[in-house]
Amino acid sequence: MRVFILAGEPSGDRLGGALMAGLKTLRPEVTFDGIGGSDMAAEGLRSRFDMSELSVMGIAEILPKYSALKARINETAQAVIDTKPDVMITIDSPDFSLRVAKQVKAMSDIRTVHYVAPTVWAWRAGRAAKMARHIDQVLALFPFEPPLMQAAGMACDFVGHPVVAEPQATTAEASAFRSVHGIGDAPLLLVLPGSRKAEVARLAPVFGEAVAILTAQRPDLRVVVPAAGPVAADLQTIVRGWSGSPIVLDPTQMDRNTALAAKRAAFKAADVALAASGTVSLELAAAQTPMVIAYKMNALSFRIMRVMALIDTVTLVNIVSDTRVVPEFLGPACQAGPIAAALSDVIAHPEAQKDAMARTIDLLGKGAEPPGLRAARAVLARL
């Protein structure tokens, strides 16, 4: 069995790695071609080019890089057509993935599977119908998505969210983390300003100012910054001027298992987190770490998305649990003062988010078969 698989950002790479592992378990003879990062490489993929070329977010951000992206779209689609795999699996990154799928379907009958349903429940509901023209099957992360995809004409399987399969640190490991870093019993704030250079550049100044306000109120507060590999060096430089004696967890300075263990321990040890909007809110929920979410993007991108939004929150814990317990500060509201005030309130009343976080993880498939294996079974079942 031959699979062409492609991902365009770290979260997609993790999904791809787990799916590839699942396919290898069920079909040991499977071979892979495509584009991905370190997780997919660990499962045997030799990426045709560096995945980071595709990690672009936001309408205004994409425009300057459109020519380069278009060339990669054409190149990738032609590679799929030439190699004639049994199935092509595209993972998230719709601006790239779905354009590749469109070209592949126009020139062949290769089966196309897209992993991560478009958020038609949040904005641009018409995307599902357009996607159905060149996608045969969707693998959904959220239990409410299959009916929406099926109504548009695609097969769709809820395979669970990968966060439910990730190991969690123990209380002892969290205590050891505090001890190793000299934190002791001090209140601990996690700061997570994103995994892309552009978003870190936008968010870090606001997050740093919020940290300064909070540490002025709580001089004993300690700060840990679990950095994503692509932005670790930048964050090392950025946080030098922050208060709270920030500790940067740099995964590029550790082996993979050590880096993951340190991140898990930090999540478990923290009293509260300030995070960029995205799937990290689910990681925090799995660790039962209360949070405040903030995001600042290009003003034009924000205005367009706000007009088109169908829901009143972007935080996944709020959406899945059908609550609004996680405070969020988006676009023009992403200001240090209100963020610091919300963090202070969450530190004082962490219990307000606990039930919603637990419910979220249960609904996403906690206790079921690992999502990567479920996704592999779904792909094979419909071939």
TORTORDREN-487214 format. One line per 4 residues: number of its first residue (from 1); their letters; for each residue x, y, z of C-alpha. Coordinates in Angstrom, 1 decimal. Layout:
REM TORTORDREN-487214
NUM) a) X/Y/Z; ...
This chain:
REM TORTORDREN-487214
1) mrvf) 0.0/0.0/0.0; 1.4/3.4/-1.0; 0.3/6.6/0.8; 1.0/10.2/-0.2
5) ilag) 0.6/12.3/3.0; 1.2/15.9/3.6; 1.1/18.4/6.5; 2.0/22.0/6.7
9) epsg) 2.5/22.9/10.3; 3.6/21.3/13.6; 0.1/20.3/14.7; -0.5/18.6/11.4
13) drlg) 2.8/16.9/11.6; 1.8/15.3/15.0; -1.5/14.1/13.5; 0.4/12.7/10.5
17) galm) 2.9/10.9/12.6; 0.2/9.2/14.7; -1.8/8.3/11.6; 1.3/6.8/9.9
21) aglk) 2.0/4.8/13.0; -1.6/3.5/12.9; -1.3/2.6/9.3; 2.0/0.7/9.9
25) tlrp) 0.3/-1.2/12.7; -2.6/-2.3/10.5; -0.7/-2.6/7.2; 3.0/-3.2/7.9
29) evtf) 3.9/-3.1/4.2; 2.7/0.5/3.8; 5.1/3.1/2.3; 4.9/6.8/2.5
33) dgig) 5.7/9.8/0.3; 4.9/13.5/0.8; 5.6/16.5/3.0; 5.9/16.6/6.8
37) gsdm) 8.0/17.4/9.8; 9.9/15.6/12.5; 7.0/13.4/13.8; 6.3/12.1/10.3
41) aaeg) 10.0/11.7/9.5; 10.2/9.5/12.6; 7.6/7.2/11.0; 9.6/6.9/7.8
45) lrsr) 8.7/9.9/5.6; 11.4/11.7/3.6; 9.8/15.1/3.1; 10.0/16.5/-0.4
49) fdms) 10.7/20.0/1.0; 10.8/21.7/4.4; 7.3/21.8/5.9; 8.0/25.3/7.4
53) elsv) 7.5/26.8/3.9; 3.8/26.1/4.3; 3.3/27.5/7.9; 1.5/30.7/7.0
57) mgia) -1.7/31.9/8.7; -4.0/34.7/8.0; -5.4/36.2/4.8; -3.0/39.2/4.7
61) eilp) -0.1/37.1/5.7; -0.6/34.6/2.8; -0.7/37.2/0.0; 3.0/38.2/0.0
65) kysa) 3.9/34.5/-0.2; 1.3/33.4/-2.7; 3.6/32.9/-5.7; 5.9/30.6/-3.7
69) lkar) 3.0/28.7/-2.3; 1.4/28.3/-5.7; 4.6/26.8/-7.1; 4.7/24.3/-4.2
73) inet) 1.0/23.4/-4.8; 1.7/22.7/-8.5; 4.8/20.7/-7.7; 3.1/18.6/-5.0
77) aqav) 0.0/17.9/-7.0; 2.1/16.8/-10.0; 4.1/14.5/-7.7; 0.9/12.8/-6.5
81) idtk) -0.3/12.4/-10.0; 3.0/11.0/-11.2; 3.4/8.5/-8.3; -0.2/7.3/-8.3
85) pdvm) -0.6/6.4/-4.6; -3.5/4.3/-3.3; -4.6/7.3/-1.3; -3.6/10.9/-0.7
89) itid) -4.0/12.2/2.8; -3.9/15.9/3.4; -3.7/17.2/6.9; -5.2/20.6/7.9
93) spdf) -3.4/23.6/6.2; -6.4/24.1/3.8; -4.9/26.9/1.8; -2.3/24.4/0.6
97) slrv) -3.9/21.0/1.1; -7.2/21.6/-0.6; -5.6/23.3/-3.6; -3.4/20.3/-4.1
101) akqv) -6.4/18.0/-3.8; -8.3/20.0/-6.3; -5.5/19.6/-8.9; -5.1/15.9/-8.1
105) kams) -8.8/15.2/-8.6; -8.9/17.2/-11.8; -6.2/15.0/-13.3; -6.8/11.6/-11.7
109) dirt) -9.2/9.4/-9.8; -6.8/9.1/-6.8; -8.7/8.8/-3.5; -8.4/11.9/-1.4
113) vhyv) -8.8/12.0/2.4; -8.5/15.2/4.4; -7.7/15.0/8.1; -9.2/17.8/10.2
117) aptv) -12.6/19.0/9.1; -12.9/22.7/8.1; -14.4/24.8/10.9; -17.6/25.4/9.1
121) wawr) -19.3/25.7/12.5; -17.2/28.8/13.2; -17.1/30.6/9.9; -17.4/30.3/6.1
125) agra) -20.0/27.5/6.2; -19.9/27.1/2.4; -16.4/25.6/2.5; -17.7/22.1/3.1
129) akma) -19.6/22.1/-0.2; -16.6/23.4/-2.1; -14.3/20.9/-0.4; -16.7/18.0/-1.4
133) rhid) -15.8/18.5/-5.0; -12.4/17.1/-4.5; -12.3/15.3/-1.1; -13.8/11.8/-0.7
137) qvla) -13.4/11.4/3.0; -12.9/13.6/6.1; -11.3/12.6/9.4; -12.9/14.7/12.1
141) lfpf) -11.4/15.7/15.4; -14.7/16.8/17.0; -17.8/14.7/17.6; -20.2/17.3/16.2
145) eppl) -18.5/17.6/12.8; -19.5/14.4/10.8; -23.1/15.4/10.2; -21.9/18.7/8.7
149) mqaa) -19.4/17.0/6.4; -21.9/14.3/5.4; -24.5/16.9/4.5; -22.1/18.4/2.1
153) gmac) -21.6/15.0/0.4; -18.4/13.6/2.0; -17.9/10.5/4.0; -16.8/11.6/7.5
157) dfvg) -15.5/9.7/10.6; -15.0/11.1/14.1; -11.6/9.7/15.1; -11.0/11.5/18.3
161) hpvv) -8.7/14.3/19.1; -5.0/13.5/19.6; -4.8/15.3/22.9; -6.7/12.4/24.6
165) aepq) -3.9/10.0/23.7; -1.0/12.2/25.0; 0.5/11.1/28.3; 0.1/13.4/31.3
169) atta) 2.6/14.2/34.0; 2.1/12.9/37.5; 1.9/15.0/40.6; 5.4/13.7/41.5
173) easa) 6.8/14.8/38.2; 5.2/18.2/38.5; 6.7/18.6/42.0; 10.1/17.5/40.7
177) frsv) 9.9/20.1/37.9; 9.3/22.8/40.5; 12.2/21.6/42.6; 14.7/21.3/39.7
181) hgig) 13.9/24.9/38.6; 13.8/26.4/42.1; 10.2/27.3/41.9; 9.1/25.6/45.2
185) dapl) 5.6/26.6/46.2; 5.5/29.9/44.3; 2.6/30.6/41.9; 3.6/29.5/38.4
189) llvl) 2.5/31.0/35.1; 2.9/29.3/31.8; 3.3/31.6/28.8; 2.7/30.1/25.4
193) pgsr) 2.9/32.7/22.6; 2.6/30.4/19.7; 4.7/28.2/17.4; 5.1/30.6/14.4
197) kaev) 7.6/33.4/14.2; 5.0/35.9/13.0; 2.6/35.2/15.9; 5.3/35.3/18.5
201) arla) 6.5/38.6/17.2; 3.0/40.0/17.6; 2.1/38.4/20.9; 5.3/38.4/22.9
205) pvfg) 5.4/42.2/23.6; 1.8/42.1/24.9; 2.4/38.9/26.9; 5.6/40.3/28.4
209) eava) 3.7/43.5/29.5; 1.0/41.4/31.1; 3.6/39.4/32.9; 5.2/42.6/34.2
213) ilta) 1.8/43.8/35.5; 1.1/40.5/37.2; 4.5/40.2/38.8; 4.2/43.7/40.2
217) qrpd) 1.1/42.5/42.0; 2.6/39.1/42.9; 6.3/39.5/43.3; 6.7/35.7/44.0
221) lrvv) 5.2/34.7/40.7; 7.4/32.5/38.5; 7.2/32.2/34.7; 7.9/29.3/32.4
225) vpaa) 7.8/29.5/28.6; 7.5/26.1/26.9; 8.8/27.1/23.5; 8.1/25.4/20.2
229) gpva) 11.3/24.4/18.3; 10.9/26.9/15.4; 10.7/29.9/17.8; 12.8/28.7/20.7
233) adlq) 15.8/30.9/19.9; 13.7/34.0/19.4; 12.0/33.4/22.7; 15.3/33.0/24.5
237) tivr) 16.1/36.5/23.4; 12.7/38.0/23.9; 12.1/37.0/27.5; 15.5/38.2/28.8
241) gwsg) 13.9/41.5/29.7; 10.8/40.0/31.3; 10.1/39.9/35.0; 9.3/36.7/36.9
245) spiv) 12.7/35.2/36.1; 11.4/33.4/33.0; 12.5/29.8/32.3; 12.5/28.9/28.6
249) ldpt) 12.0/25.2/27.9; 13.9/24.9/24.6; 13.2/21.6/22.9; 16.2/22.1/20.5
253) qmdr) 18.5/21.8/23.5; 17.1/18.4/24.6; 16.4/15.0/23.1; 12.8/14.6/22.0
257) ntal) 11.6/12.5/24.9; 13.2/14.8/27.5; 11.7/17.9/25.9; 8.2/16.3/25.9
261) aakr) 8.5/15.2/29.5; 9.6/18.7/30.6; 6.7/20.3/28.8; 4.2/17.9/30.3
265) aafk) 5.6/18.5/33.8; 5.4/22.2/33.3; 1.8/22.0/32.2; 1.0/19.9/35.3
269) aadv) 3.0/22.2/37.7; 1.5/25.5/36.5; -1.3/27.3/38.3; -2.4/29.2/35.2
273) alaa) -1.5/29.7/31.6; -1.5/32.6/29.1; -1.7/31.1/25.7; -2.2/32.0/22.0
277) sgtv) -5.5/30.8/20.6; -5.3/27.3/19.1; -5.1/23.6/20.1; -2.8/24.4/23.0
281) slel) -6.0/25.1/25.0; -6.9/21.4/24.7; -3.4/20.4/25.9; -3.9/22.7/28.9
285) aaaq) -7.4/21.2/29.5; -5.9/17.7/29.5; -3.5/18.8/32.1; -6.3/20.5/34.1
289) tpmv) -4.4/23.8/33.9; -6.7/26.9/33.9; -6.0/29.4/31.2; -6.5/32.8/29.6
293) iayk) -6.4/32.9/25.8; -5.2/35.8/23.7; -4.5/36.4/20.0; -3.4/39.3/17.9
297) mnal) -3.3/39.1/14.2; -3.0/41.4/11.2; -5.8/44.0/11.5; -7.3/43.2/8.1
301) sfri) -7.3/39.5/8.7; -9.1/40.0/12.1; -11.7/42.3/10.6; -12.6/39.9/7.9
305) mrvm) -12.7/36.9/10.2; -14.8/38.8/12.7; -17.4/39.7/10.1; -17.6/36.1/8.9
309) alid) -17.6/34.4/12.3; -20.6/32.2/13.2; -19.7/31.8/16.9; -18.9/34.1/19.8
313) tvtl) -15.7/32.3/21.0; -12.6/30.8/19.3; -11.4/28.8/22.4; -11.9/25.1/21.8
317) vniv) -12.6/24.4/25.5; -15.4/26.8/25.4; -16.8/25.4/22.1; -16.5/21.7/23.0
321) sdtr) -17.9/22.0/26.5; -20.5/24.5/25.4; -19.5/27.0/28.1; -17.7/30.3/28.0
325) vvpe) -15.6/29.9/31.2; -12.2/30.5/29.5; -11.5/34.3/29.1; -10.2/35.3/25.7
329) flgp) -8.8/38.5/24.4; -8.7/38.7/20.6; -7.6/41.3/18.0; -7.9/44.8/19.5
333) acqa) -8.9/43.3/22.9; -5.5/41.7/23.2; -4.2/44.2/25.7; -1.9/43.6/28.6
337) gpia) -4.0/45.2/31.3; -7.2/43.2/30.9; -5.1/40.0/30.3; -3.2/40.5/33.5
341) aals) -6.5/41.1/35.4; -8.0/37.9/34.0; -4.9/35.9/34.9; -5.1/37.2/38.5
345) dvia) -8.8/36.2/38.6; -8.1/32.7/37.3; -5.3/32.2/39.9; -7.8/33.2/42.6
349) hpea) -10.6/31.0/41.3; -9.2/28.1/39.2; -12.1/25.9/40.0; -14.3/27.8/37.5
353) qkda) -12.7/26.0/34.6; -12.1/22.5/36.0; -15.5/20.9/35.0; -15.4/22.4/31.5
357) mart) -11.9/21.1/30.9; -12.8/17.6/32.1; -15.9/17.5/30.0; -14.0/18.6/26.9
361) idll) -11.5/15.8/27.2; -14.2/13.2/27.7; -16.1/14.4/24.6; -12.9/14.2/22.5
365) gkga) -12.5/10.5/23.1; -10.7/10.0/26.4; -10.5/6.2/27.1; -11.2/5.1/23.5
369) eppg) -8.7/3.7/21.0; -5.9/6.2/20.2; -7.0/8.7/17.5; -4.1/7.8/15.2
373) lraa) -5.1/4.2/15.1; -8.8/5.2/14.7; -7.9/7.4/11.8; -5.9/4.6/10.2
377) ravl) -8.9/2.2/10.5; -11.2/4.8/9.0; -9.0/5.4/6.0; -8.6/1.6/5.3
381) arl) -12.3/0.9/5.9; -13.3/3.2/3.0; -10.6/2.4/0.5
